[in-house]
Amino acid sequence: MLRGMAELPHLAVDCQWLKRTIDSSRLDPYAMLCAHIVREGQDCVGPFLEDVETECGLWDPNEQARARAARQGLRTSR
């Protein structure tokens, strides 16, 4: 681990396991589902609020989050 290097915030929207879809059987049809093998098909634990990190222990950065972290000199692992 590099000293002095900040860590990328763990935002739900930046998780590689997030699957955004439409489910017409729901009152709110926009569904945020987890694609990780442990929680496959379950609602993402979120939250989906700007600048609020998720406490999900399965969080892993998606490609966009990795690229952003690299540009900003941030770490992407816990």
Steps between C-alpha positions, in 0.01 A plus 500: 500500500630846414524752781331836463277380219127557548246231426223517243163549675289182493190636326236245402480642149873426452472130586577248229223273634223758452242409237259780410181380337126557466255274679143584402363293790633757751330821607825679415608313185867602519681214672854501636598135538814327620666264251755359748465122542424542873208744445404425137171670409444665839461875538830686530554613858584852371446771599469688172562843647770731373818482712359235739711185507355152513589261779459198270786259558473373143577840342759488226568793262374491143724599207389866506578525872843338449583742218385800707708380796807458281462855364463637854775285652259314730500138618210274406540219753385481860 
